[in-house]
Amino acid sequence: MATIAAARARSRPAFDRLRCGLGHLMVYVLLIVGLSMTLMPFLWMILSSLKTATEILRVPPTFWPDNPTLANYLTILNDPKLPLLRFYGNSLFVAVTNVLITLFTSSLIGFLFAKYQFHGKRVLFGWFLLTMMIPGQMTMIPGYLILAKVGLLNSLWGLIVFSALDAFGIFLMRQFIESLPNELLDAARIDGASEWQLYWRIVLPQLGPPLATLGILTFMHNWNAYLWPMVVITKIERRTLPIILTWYNSQHSTQPNLTMAATVMIVMPILIVYFFFQRWVVRGFTMSGLKC
């Protein structure tokens, strides 16, 4: 009996290693399958942008282009009806301005909620959280009427004014700032720092990861925004890239090769931004106590 028990004890580590190895293998298989399903449409879009319209519509379809060509991109860049630089400028102005305003207001209000006590604090913070649960379509008509009253229809500022307060950004900043020690702020007060100096010189420099995270998410959201800009902006020269893509698609419905190339040119900037700053997104969520 002792010999059998000893043999089982010796075989158990090998069995545990085998089970652990199989578990890791299953995880990698699932990740590879999920990654393939995620990247396949994007890869198909890029490859289709290098094909001719005839090849895209061929049955059965081809995955790799027979004769890759950049003619689709050259056609788009030389199209006088599609001044891409203007539309890139519109989208960049809206996205960057929204990022700057959102970072300032979210960090300042998050600081107030995290480190100050005042009457109605819990109710007010709950109201901010409640706005996260309201679909944007419900506030679209009141927002449109307000912009019409103040004369901001067909203005890029009409896409910015309602983004000044971001409930998610305020919540994210509050979660991070709460982890900062109160002793640090008290020491600065003893040294004669004002409340504004506490925010600007003490708190703000500590907010690198969450600010980067919020900035990237805000940039991506505004760059890809479609419904609200389509409602507010009716003049073609002031529209942003996602709306122009729909317009261009309707003008070239029989040329899917041009549509694919235009889509790649519009999507590529946001992919580049996310590729270089994705680690900040994960780090910001982790350090703020949230889960990705």
N, C-alpha and C positions, 0 to 999 in steps of 0.2 A: 504493500500500500504506500509506503514511504517513497518507493522508487517511482510509482505512477504519479504521485503528487509532485515529486521533484521534476519529472518530465513535463507535466502540465505547466508547472511554474516557469520552466525554461522556454516552452513554446508560446507562452502568453505574450511576452514582449514582441516576438515576431508577428503574431496575429494582430497586436495593436498597431504595429508599424504598417502592416498591410492595410488595415482598415483606415488608418489615417491617410495613407497614400491614395486609396480609392476615393476617399472623401475629397481630397485636394483635386484629384483628376476630374471628379464630377463638377466641382466648382469651376475649374478652368474650361470644361466643355460648355457649361451653361453660359459663362462669360463670353466665350468665342461665338456661340450661337447668337446671343443677344447683340454683340458688337456687329456681327455680320448683318443681322436684320436691320440694325440702325444705320449702318454705313452704306448698305446696298443702294437705297434710293438716291443718296447723294452721289455715289460713284457713278450710277447710271446717268444722272443729270450731267455730270462733267463729261463723260464719254459721249453722250448724245450731243453735247455742244460742239464736239469735234467731227460730227457726221454731217452729211447732207440731208435735206428733207426727204429725199427718196429713200435713203438708207434707213432713216428712222421709221418710216412707214412700211418698211419691207416686212413681209410675212413669210416665214418666221423671222422674228427680229434678231439682229446681231447684237452681241454684247460689246465686243471690241470693234472699233471703227475700222473698216477696210482700208480707207485712205484718210488718215487724220488730217484735218485742215483747220487753220485759224481764220478762214474766210468769214465765218459767222461773226467773230469778234470785230474784224475789220469793218464789216458792213454796219455793225451797230455804232462803232466809234465814228464812222464817217456819215452817219445819218443826220441830216440837218434838222429833222423833226424831233430828234432825241438828244438834246444837249445834256449829256450825262453829268458834266461838271456842275451845272446849275442845280440839278436834282441831288447830286452828292452834297453840294453845299447846303441845300435846304435841310436834308436829313442830318447832316453833321451839326448844323447850328441848333436844331431842335434837340438832338440827343445830348450834345455837350452842355448846352445851357440848362437842360433839365438835370443833368448830373450835378452840376455845380450848385444849383439851387437846392436840390434834394439833399446833398451832403451837408450843406450848411444848416438847413432847417431841421433835418433829422438828428444831427449830432447835438444841436443846441437844445431842442425840445427833449431829446432823450436824456441829456444831462439834467434838465430840470426835473423830469420824472424820477430819475435815479437817485439824485442827491438832495432834493429839497422836499420839505413837507409843507403843504398848503391845503386849504379847505377845498374839498371836491376833487382831490387828486385822483382817487380811485375811480370816481364816476367819469372824469374826463379821460383818463387812460382807457377805461372800458369803452368809451365812445369811439376812441381812435381804433381800438381793436374791432369794434362792431362794423366800422366802415370797410374793413377788409372782407367782410362777409356779404357785402352788398354788390350785386353784379353791376358792372359799369354801364350796361344798357339801361338800367333803371334811372341813372343820373344823366343820361345823354341829352334828353329833351330839356330839362332845367338848365344844364350847362350850355346848350345851344342858345337858349333864350337869353341867358346872362351875357354871353359873348355878343349876341346881336344888340343888346342894350348898350354895351360899352364900346361897340364898334370894332371888335376884334375878329369878326368873321373874315375869311380869306387873308388872315395874317398868321405868320408863323408863331407869333406870341400867343395866339389863341390855343396853340398846342402845348404851351408852357405854363400858362397861368394856373391851371388846375392841378399841375404836378408839383406845386410849391410845397405841399404837405403830403408826405408818403407815410401811411400808417405802418406799413411793414418796416420801413427804414427807421421810424421812431422806435418801434418795438425792438429791432435789432440793436440799435445803439443803446437803448436802456439796458438790455440784457448784458452788454459788455461793460458799460460804465458802472453798473452796480458792483462789479468785481473789483473796481479800483478802491484802494483803502481810503477810508475817510481821514485817516491820520495825515495822509499826504496833502489833502485839501486844507485841513486845520493848520498844518505847519505853514502853508502858503498864506493863510489868513493872518497868522501871527506875524509874519514878515511884512504885512501891509498890502498884500495883493487884493485887488477888487474882485468882485464876482465875475466880471467879464474877463479879467486876467486869469482867473482860475480856469475858465473855459478855454481861453485862447492859448495860454502858455503851459497849462498843466494837463488838462484833459485831452484836448485835441491832438497833441503829439502822441498820445498813447493809443489813438484810434486807427492806426495804420491798417491792420487787417480788416476790421469791419467796414472802414471807409472804402477800401479797395473792393471789397465784396459788393457793397451796395452800389458803388459806382459802376461796376461791370454789369450788374443785373439791371440797373436803371438804363444804362446805355443800350443794352440789348433790347430791352422792352420798347424804348422809344424808337430805336432804329427799325424794329420790325412792326411797329404800330400800323394798323391799317384802317379799322372801322372809324375811330374818332377823327383822324386826319381826313378821311374821305368825306365825313359830314361837315367839317369845319372849312376845309379848303375846296373851292370849286374852280379856281383859276389854275390852268395846267402849269403855268410857269412857277407857281408857288407850291406845288405838290411835292410830296416826299417819294422816295424810291419805291416802296411797296405798292403805292397807288399807280405810279407810272408803269410798273411792271404789268399790272392788270390792263391798263390802257394799251400798252405795247402788245400784249398778248391778243387783245381784241382786234388790233390793227393788222396782226400777222397770224391769224388763226390757222392759215394753211401752210405756215412755215415754222413748224415746231423746233427746228434747228436754231432759229434766231431767238425764240423764246427761251430755250435752254441756255444759250449763251448769255442772254440778258440776265437770267436768274442767277447764273454763276457770278457774274460781275457785281450783282447787288448783294449776294449772300457772302461773298468772299471776305469783305472787310470785317464783318462781325465775327467770322470764324477765326480770322487772324488775331483779333483782339482777345477772344476767349482762349485761343491756343496759348498765348504768351502769359495770360493772367489767370488761368484756371486754378492754379495752386492757391491763389489768394482767396478764391471763392471757398474752397474747402477749409482753408485755415481760418477764415473769418467766421464761418459757421461753427467750427470746432471751438474757437476761443470765446465765442459769445454764448456758448452753452446750448446751441441749437443743433439739431440733427439734419444732415443732408438727406 
